[in-house]
């Protein structure tokens, strides 16, 4: 159990640290929001296109893994041994 003399010093220190931390967190998210608002239409379109390409590539990898699962049932275990 903490003694009252220690609590007298710890409570203000904890309050200050939490106040600074919450302020920094708020500033971080405001900065992120501002950066998103500064993106041009071309940048947003390019980001959207890259996201679609990433989804297509993810689907292709999933199909290839299913094919390997059917053709070579233990390929995952064999692959882990070579790394």
N, CA, C and O atoms as a GROMACS GRO file, in nm:
protein
  332
    1UNK      N    1   0.085  -0.118   0.000
    1UNK     CA    2   0.000   0.000   0.000
    1UNK      C    3   0.090   0.124   0.000
    1UNK      O    4   0.189   0.130   0.072
    2UNK      N    5   0.054   0.219  -0.080
    2UNK     CA    6   0.132   0.342  -0.088
    2UNK      C    7   0.100   0.434   0.028
    2UNK      O    8  -0.014   0.446   0.073
    3UNK      N    9   0.202   0.498   0.074
    3UNK     CA   10   0.184   0.593   0.184
    3UNK      C   11   0.128   0.724   0.130
    3UNK      O   12   0.154   0.760   0.015
    4UNK      N   13   0.053   0.795   0.210
    4UNK     CA   14  -0.007   0.922   0.166
    4UNK      C   15   0.097   1.024   0.120
    4UNK      O   16   0.068   1.105   0.032
    5UNK      N   17   0.217   1.022   0.179
    5UNK     CA   18   0.320   1.119   0.140
    5UNK      C   19   0.363   1.096  -0.005
    5UNK      O   20   0.393   1.192  -0.077
    6UNK      N   21   0.366   0.971  -0.046
    6UNK     CA   22   0.405   0.938  -0.182
    6UNK      C   23   0.292   0.973  -0.279
    6UNK      O   24   0.318   1.027  -0.387
    7UNK      N   25   0.168   0.944  -0.240
    7UNK     CA   26   0.054   0.975  -0.325
    7UNK      C   27   0.041   1.124  -0.354
    7UNK      O   28  -0.001   1.163  -0.462
    8UNK      N   29   0.078   1.206  -0.256
    8UNK     CA   30   0.070   1.351  -0.274
    8UNK      C   31   0.156   1.395  -0.393
    8UNK      O   32   0.120   1.488  -0.465
    9UNK      N   33   0.268   1.330  -0.414
    9UNK     CA   34   0.356   1.364  -0.525
    9UNK      C   35   0.320   1.290  -0.655
    9UNK      O   36   0.338   1.343  -0.764
   10UNK      N   37   0.270   1.167  -0.641
   10UNK     CA   38   0.243   1.087  -0.760
   10UNK      C   39   0.119   1.134  -0.836
   10UNK      O   40   0.118   1.132  -0.959
   11UNK      N   41   0.016   1.174  -0.767
   11UNK     CA   42  -0.109   1.213  -0.833
   11UNK      C   43  -0.087   1.330  -0.930
   11UNK      O   44  -0.131   1.320  -1.044
   12UNK      N   45  -0.022   1.440  -0.890
   12UNK     CA   46  -0.001   1.547  -0.987
   12UNK      C   47   0.090   1.506  -1.103
   12UNK      O   48   0.070   1.549  -1.217
   13UNK      N   49   0.191   1.423  -1.075
   13UNK     CA   50   0.281   1.378  -1.181
   13UNK      C   51   0.204   1.294  -1.283
   13UNK      O   52   0.220   1.314  -1.404
   14UNK      N   53   0.123   1.202  -1.235
   14UNK     CA   54   0.044   1.118  -1.325
   14UNK      C   55  -0.054   1.204  -1.405
   14UNK      O   56  -0.072   1.182  -1.525
   15UNK      N   57  -0.117   1.303  -1.340
   15UNK     CA   58  -0.211   1.391  -1.411
   15UNK      C   59  -0.140   1.470  -1.521
   15UNK      O   60  -0.195   1.486  -1.630
   16UNK      N   61  -0.020   1.519  -1.494
   16UNK     CA   62   0.056   1.595  -1.593
   16UNK      C   63   0.094   1.506  -1.710
   16UNK      O   64   0.077   1.544  -1.826
   17UNK      N   65   0.145   1.387  -1.681
   17UNK     CA   66   0.187   1.294  -1.787
   17UNK      C   67   0.067   1.255  -1.873
   17UNK      O   68   0.079   1.252  -1.996
   18UNK      N   69  -0.048   1.226  -1.811
   18UNK     CA   70  -0.166   1.189  -1.888
   18UNK      C   71  -0.217   1.307  -1.970
   18UNK      O   72  -0.265   1.288  -2.081
   19UNK      N   73  -0.208   1.427  -1.916
   19UNK     CA   74  -0.250   1.544  -1.991
   19UNK      C   75  -0.164   1.567  -2.114
   19UNK      O   76  -0.215   1.595  -2.222
   20UNK      N   77  -0.033   1.553  -2.097
   20UNK     CA   78   0.059   1.569  -2.210
   20UNK      C   79   0.036   1.459  -2.313
   20UNK      O   80   0.033   1.485  -2.433
   21UNK      N   81   0.018   1.336  -2.266
   21UNK     CA   82  -0.005   1.223  -2.356
   21UNK      C   83  -0.133   1.239  -2.436
   21UNK      O   84  -0.135   1.212  -2.557
   22UNK      N   85  -0.240   1.282  -2.372
   22UNK     CA   86  -0.366   1.298  -2.446
   22UNK      C   87  -0.356   1.413  -2.545
   22UNK      O   88  -0.414   1.407  -2.654
   23UNK      N   89  -0.282   1.518  -2.510
   23UNK     CA   90  -0.262   1.629  -2.604
   23UNK      C   91  -0.183   1.585  -2.726
   23UNK      O   92  -0.215   1.624  -2.839
   24UNK      N   93  -0.080   1.505  -2.705
   24UNK     CA   94   0.000   1.456  -2.816
   24UNK      C   95  -0.082   1.364  -2.906
   24UNK      O   96  -0.070   1.369  -3.028
   25UNK      N   97  -0.165   1.280  -2.846
   25UNK     CA   98  -0.250   1.191  -2.923
   25UNK      C   99  -0.350   1.269  -3.007
   25UNK      O  100  -0.374   1.235  -3.123
   26UNK      N  101  -0.407   1.373  -2.949
   26UNK     CA  102  -0.502   1.457  -3.022
   26UNK      C  103  -0.432   1.527  -3.139
   26UNK      O  104  -0.488   1.535  -3.248
   27UNK      N  105  -0.312   1.578  -3.117
   27UNK     CA  106  -0.237   1.645  -3.224
   27UNK      C  107  -0.204   1.546  -3.336
   27UNK      O  108  -0.211   1.582  -3.453
   28UNK      N  109  -0.169   1.423  -3.301
   28UNK     CA  110  -0.135   1.322  -3.400
   28UNK      C  111  -0.253   1.297  -3.494
   28UNK      O  112  -0.236   1.295  -3.615
   29UNK      N  113  -0.371   1.278  -3.437
   29UNK     CA  114  -0.487   1.249  -3.521
   29UNK      C  115  -0.533   1.371  -3.599
   29UNK      O  116  -0.585   1.356  -3.710
   30UNK      N  117  -0.517   1.490  -3.547
   30UNK     CA  118  -0.548   1.610  -3.624
   30UNK      C  119  -0.454   1.622  -3.743
   30UNK      O  120  -0.497   1.660  -3.852
   31UNK      N  121  -0.326   1.589  -3.724
   31UNK     CA  122  -0.228   1.593  -3.833
   31UNK      C  123  -0.265   1.492  -3.941
   31UNK      O  124  -0.260   1.523  -4.060
   32UNK      N  125  -0.302   1.370  -3.900
   32UNK     CA  126  -0.342   1.269  -3.998
   32UNK      C  127  -0.463   1.315  -4.078
   32UNK      O  128  -0.469   1.295  -4.199
   33UNK      N  129  -0.559   1.377  -4.011
   33UNK     CA  130  -0.679   1.425  -4.080
   33UNK      C  131  -0.644   1.536  -4.178
   33UNK      O  132  -0.698   1.539  -4.289
   34UNK      N  133  -0.556   1.626  -4.138
   34UNK     CA  134  -0.515   1.734  -4.228
   34UNK      C  135  -0.443   1.678  -4.351
   34UNK      O  136  -0.465   1.726  -4.462
   35UNK      N  137  -0.359   1.578  -4.332
   35UNK     CA  138  -0.286   1.520  -4.444
   35UNK      C  139  -0.382   1.453  -4.543
   35UNK      O  140  -0.359   1.459  -4.664
   36UNK      N  141  -0.487   1.390  -4.494
   36UNK     CA  142  -0.584   1.327  -4.582
   36UNK      C  143  -0.660   1.433  -4.661
   36UNK      O  144  -0.696   1.410  -4.776
   37UNK      N  145  -0.686   1.547  -4.600
   37UNK     CA  146  -0.758   1.654  -4.669
   37UNK      C  147  -0.672   1.721  -4.775
   37UNK      O  148  -0.726   1.784  -4.866
   38UNK      N  149  -0.540   1.710  -4.766
   38UNK     CA  150  -0.449   1.774  -4.861
   38UNK      C  151  -0.420   1.688  -4.983
   38UNK      O  152  -0.348   1.732  -5.073
   39UNK      N  153  -0.473   1.568  -4.987
   39UNK     CA  154  -0.448   1.482  -5.102
   39UNK      C  155  -0.527   1.534  -5.222
   39UNK      O  156  -0.644   1.570  -5.210
   40UNK      N  157  -0.461   1.536  -5.336
   40UNK     CA  158  -0.529   1.581  -5.458
   40UNK      C  159  -0.618   1.469  -5.511
   40UNK      O  160  -0.608   1.354  -5.468
   41UNK      N  161  -0.703   1.504  -5.604
   41UNK     CA  162  -0.790   1.404  -5.665
   41UNK      C  163  -0.711   1.294  -5.734
   41UNK      O  164  -0.750   1.178  -5.730
   42UNK      N  165  -0.600   1.332  -5.798
   42UNK     CA  166  -0.515   1.234  -5.865
   42UNK      C  167  -0.454   1.137  -5.764
   42UNK      O  168  -0.446   1.016  -5.789
   43UNK      N  169  -0.410   1.191  -5.651
   43UNK     CA  170  -0.350   1.106  -5.549
   43UNK      C  171  -0.453   1.009  -5.490
   43UNK      O  172  -0.423   0.893  -5.466
   44UNK      N  173  -0.574   1.058  -5.468
   44UNK     CA  174  -0.680   0.972  -5.415
   44UNK      C  175  -0.714   0.863  -5.516
   44UNK      O  176  -0.734   0.747  -5.479
   45UNK      N  177  -0.721   0.900  -5.645
   45UNK     CA  178  -0.751   0.801  -5.750
   45UNK      C  179  -0.639   0.697  -5.759
   45UNK      O  180  -0.666   0.578  -5.774
   46UNK      N  181  -0.514   0.743  -5.749
   46UNK     CA  182  -0.401   0.650  -5.755
   46UNK      C  183  -0.402   0.556  -5.634
   46UNK      O  184  -0.375   0.437  -5.649
   47UNK      N  185  -0.432   0.609  -5.516
   47UNK     CA  186  -0.441   0.527  -5.396
   47UNK      C  187  -0.552   0.423  -5.410
   47UNK      O  188  -0.535   0.308  -5.369
   48UNK      N  189  -0.665   0.463  -5.466
   48UNK     CA  190  -0.777   0.372  -5.488
   48UNK      C  191  -0.738   0.262  -5.587
   48UNK      O  192  -0.770   0.145  -5.567
   49UNK      N  193  -0.668   0.301  -5.695
   49UNK     CA  194  -0.624   0.204  -5.795
   49UNK      C  195  -0.524   0.105  -5.734
   49UNK      O  196  -0.533  -0.015  -5.759
   50UNK      N  197  -0.432   0.154  -5.653
   50UNK     CA  198  -0.334   0.066  -5.590
   50UNK      C  199  -0.403  -0.030  -5.492
   50UNK      O  200  -0.362  -0.145  -5.479
   51UNK      N  201  -0.506   0.017  -5.425
   51UNK     CA  202  -0.581  -0.069  -5.334
   51UNK      C  203  -0.651  -0.180  -5.410
   51UNK      O  204  -0.654  -0.295  -5.366
   52UNK      N  205  -0.709  -0.147  -5.527
   52UNK     CA  206  -0.774  -0.250  -5.609
   52UNK      C  207  -0.674  -0.351  -5.660
   52UNK      O  208  -0.702  -0.471  -5.662
   53UNK      N  209  -0.556  -0.305  -5.701
   53UNK     CA  210  -0.451  -0.396  -5.749
   53UNK      C  211  -0.406  -0.489  -5.636
   53UNK      O  212  -0.385  -0.608  -5.657
   54UNK      N  213  -0.393  -0.434  -5.516
   54UNK     CA  214  -0.353  -0.516  -5.401
   54UNK      C  215  -0.459  -0.622  -5.372
   54UNK      O  216  -0.425  -0.735  -5.339
   55UNK      N  217  -0.587  -0.587  -5.385
   55UNK     CA  218  -0.694  -0.686  -5.364
   55UNK      C  219  -0.687  -0.796  -5.469
   55UNK      O  220  -0.703  -0.914  -5.436
   56UNK      N  221  -0.662  -0.760  -5.594
   56UNK     CA  222  -0.652  -0.859  -5.702
   56UNK      C  223  -0.533  -0.952  -5.676
   56UNK      O  224  -0.545  -1.074  -5.691
   57UNK      N  225  -0.419  -0.895  -5.638
   57UNK     CA  226  -0.301  -0.978  -5.610
   57UNK      C  227  -0.327  -1.071  -5.492
   57UNK      O  228  -0.282  -1.185  -5.492
   58UNK      N  229  -0.398  -1.023  -5.391
   58UNK     CA  230  -0.431  -1.106  -5.276
   58UNK      C  231  -0.519  -1.223  -5.319
   58UNK      O  232  -0.499  -1.336  -5.274
   59UNK      N  233  -0.617  -1.197  -5.406
   59UNK     CA  234  -0.702  -1.305  -5.458
   59UNK      C  235  -0.620  -1.407  -5.535
   59UNK      O  236  -0.642  -1.527  -5.522
   60UNK      N  237  -0.525  -1.360  -5.616
   60UNK     CA  238  -0.441  -1.451  -5.695
   60UNK      C  239  -0.356  -1.539  -5.604
   60UNK      O  240  -0.342  -1.659  -5.628
   61UNK      N  241  -0.300  -1.481  -5.500
   61UNK     CA  242  -0.219  -1.559  -5.407
   61UNK      C  243  -0.306  -1.666  -5.340
   61UNK      O  244  -0.263  -1.780  -5.322
   62UNK      N  245  -0.428  -1.628  -5.303
   62UNK     CA  246  -0.518  -1.726  -5.240
   62UNK      C  247  -0.549  -1.841  -5.335
   62UNK      O  248  -0.552  -1.956  -5.292
   63UNK      N  249  -0.572  -1.811  -5.463
   63UNK     CA  250  -0.599  -1.916  -5.562
   63UNK      C  251  -0.477  -2.006  -5.577
   63UNK      O  252  -0.489  -2.128  -5.579
   64UNK      N  253  -0.358  -1.946  -5.587
   64UNK     CA  254  -0.236  -2.026  -5.600
   64UNK      C  255  -0.214  -2.115  -5.478
   64UNK      O  256  -0.170  -2.229  -5.492
   65UNK      N  257  -0.243  -2.064  -5.360
   65UNK     CA  258  -0.228  -2.145  -5.240
   65UNK      C  259  -0.327  -2.261  -5.239
   65UNK      O  260  -0.293  -2.371  -5.196
   66UNK      N  261  -0.451  -2.237  -5.286
   66UNK     CA  262  -0.549  -2.346  -5.293
   66UNK      C  263  -0.504  -2.452  -5.392
   66UNK      O  264  -0.518  -2.572  -5.367
   67UNK      N  265  -0.449  -2.409  -5.506
   67UNK     CA  266  -0.399  -2.504  -5.606
   67UNK      C  267  -0.286  -2.586  -5.546
   67UNK      O  268  -0.283  -2.708  -5.561
   68UNK      N  269  -0.194  -2.521  -5.478
   68UNK     CA  270  -0.083  -2.593  -5.414
   68UNK      C  271  -0.135  -2.689  -5.307
   68UNK      O  272  -0.082  -2.799  -5.292
   69UNK      N  273  -0.237  -2.647  -5.231
   69UNK     CA  274  -0.294  -2.735  -5.129
   69UNK      C  275  -0.350  -2.862  -5.193
   69UNK      O  276  -0.338  -2.971  -5.136
   70UNK      N  277  -0.412  -2.849  -5.312
   70UNK     CA  278  -0.467  -2.966  -5.381
   70UNK      C  279  -0.358  -3.052  -5.443
   70UNK      O  280  -0.364  -3.175  -5.436
   71UNK      N  281  -0.258  -2.988  -5.505
   71UNK     CA  282  -0.155  -3.061  -5.579
   71UNK      C  283  -0.045  -3.116  -5.488
   71UNK      O  284   0.000  -3.229  -5.505
   72UNK      N  285  -0.002  -3.037  -5.392
   72UNK     CA  286   0.108  -3.075  -5.301
   72UNK      C  287   0.060  -3.050  -5.158
   72UNK      O  288   0.082  -2.943  -5.102
   73UNK      N  289  -0.006  -3.151  -5.098
   73UNK     CA  290  -0.072  -3.129  -4.968
   73UNK      C  291   0.019  -3.075  -4.857
   73UNK      O  292  -0.028  -2.999  -4.772
   74UNK      N  293   0.145  -3.112  -4.855
   74UNK     CA  294   0.233  -3.070  -4.744
   74UNK      C  295   0.328  -2.958  -4.784
   74UNK      O  296   0.435  -2.945  -4.724
   75UNK      N  297   0.293  -2.879  -4.881
   75UNK     CA  298   0.386  -2.778  -4.931
   75UNK      C  299   0.419  -2.673  -4.825
   75UNK      O  300   0.530  -2.620  -4.824
   76UNK      N  301   0.325  -2.645  -4.738
   76UNK     CA  302   0.352  -2.543  -4.636
   76UNK      C  303   0.460  -2.591  -4.538
   76UNK      O  304   0.549  -2.514  -4.500
   77UNK      N  305   0.451  -2.715  -4.496
   77UNK     CA  306   0.551  -2.770  -4.403
   77UNK      C  307   0.688  -2.779  -4.471
   77UNK      O  308   0.790  -2.747  -4.410
   78UNK      N  309   0.689  -2.821  -4.597
   78UNK     CA  310   0.815  -2.832  -4.671
   78UNK      C  311   0.877  -2.696  -4.692
   78UNK      O  312   1.000  -2.683  -4.687
   79UNK      N  313   0.796  -2.594  -4.716
   79UNK     CA  314   0.845  -2.458  -4.737
   79UNK      C  315   0.907  -2.403  -4.609
   79UNK      O  316   1.007  -2.332  -4.615
   80UNK      N  317   0.848  -2.435  -4.494
   80UNK     CA  318   0.902  -2.386  -4.366
   80UNK      C  319   1.039  -2.444  -4.338
   80UNK      O  320   1.122  -2.378  -4.274
   81UNK      N  321   1.067  -2.565  -4.382
   81UNK     CA  322   1.195  -2.630  -4.356
   81UNK      C  323   1.307  -2.566  -4.438
   81UNK      O  324   1.423  -2.567  -4.396
   82UNK      N  325   1.274  -2.512  -4.554
   82UNK     CA  326   1.378  -2.455  -4.640
   82UNK      C  327   1.418  -2.316  -4.598
   82UNK      O  328   1.522  -2.265  -4.642
   83UNK      N  329   1.340  -2.253  -4.515
   83UNK     CA  330   1.371  -2.114  -4.474
   83UNK      C  331   1.469  -2.109  -4.365
   83UNK      O  332   1.506  -2.000  -4.319
   0.00000   0.00000   0.00000
